[in-house]
Amino acid sequence: MRPRPDGNRHRTMPAYGKAGKHRSNIMEKVTTTFRRLTRHASPWQRSFTRCFASQSPMTTAIMSSLVTLAVCWIFKRSHGDSLHSGPMVSLANVSLDKPVIFVGGIPRSGTTLMRVLLDAHGGVACGEETRVIPELLAMVRKWNSNRLEHTRQTAAGVTNTIVDNGIRDFIWHILRRHGDSAINKRLCAKDPFILRHTMHMSTLFPNSRFILMVRDGRAVATSIVRRKVRIGGVNMTYPGTLTFWERNIAFMINQCATVGPSRCLQVRYEELVMRPEPTLRRILTFLDLPWSDKLLKHDELIAAGGIHISKYEPSSNQVNHPINASSVNAWRQHFPADLLARAAQIAPHLKTLGYVD
């Protein structure tokens, strides 16, 4: 590591061949975007963009992702210049108090099935994973957890209220990506990790409802390992994925409990596939939505093109079929026998949730 001009130290990211050249091109585009934003922005917006532009190379490289473009879009939007090639969706007729549904949970816990079933209802517009929403929320959490960064932002006029207003506006735009057909529907977003931010989202959208999908951690670990679902920072072994499940399910359940049962509903994957109709009726009651028999025929709607699924989501090839319980105990054939006896030690929530005695 080498010293920075201010005396601090940070790691530099070496540029290797084409990858390094590609990274340089990205950073050049990001820098140009910041200059465009600063040229036309108000004083507090200029302070905010300077906050990004002055970060270390490591941080700046991360900011060159979709999250960076998302935040840029938030503060450029008021000037009428969208950063994407498609048409800007008008939010003029949308009330921020409109109920929104957020579906999440640990990956491989039935979140995709849940969103497909909601899309089958006819009164809900959910769609594929956005991916950018939880990334953006995670970045904000990181800012707020860094006392020095938070002090700098506040001093620059970038208060929590300003950031939250911008994030809310951006998320609304993402939710409205379905176009005019979604105007009279309940808007919905499904991203597994979005429920790591339930408390924050509950303040951004005061009338929102959250569905937390819960599944046996041993089944989740087996599915992740066998299907090679890559999750950043996770040790892709059975003990590693089980540890990942424990850490995240504990956090999500706590977030869900904090906002209360009137806002957040835990849904067991096993109950959903073994007793679909009573479970779905309970979910719709929680969401204040009428019952629809279409929920039990989601596979027919997918086949007819009425529900779009992404080929890039790992569960897409499974939700094409009618609801069935074949996967409930399938993990038992593959989960390591030597790990089975100590699984509850690695993941205490297996016992808390009643999956082991």
TAWOQUI-V517559 format. One record per helix or strand of 2 or more residues. SS is the DSSP state (H for helix, E for strand). FROM is the first residue (numbers start at 1). LEN is the number of residues. Records with the same first field share a line. If there is no record, write none. Layout:
SS=FROM-LEN / FROM-LEN
This chain:
E=2-2 / 9-2 / 100-6 / 124-2 / 186-5 / 209-6 / 264-5
H=17-24 / 43-11 / 57-7 / 66-14 / 111-11 / 132-14 / 147-9 / 160-23 / 192-13 / 217-10 / 238-22 / 269-6 / 276-12 / 293-11 / 330-4 / 337-4 / 343-4 / 349-4
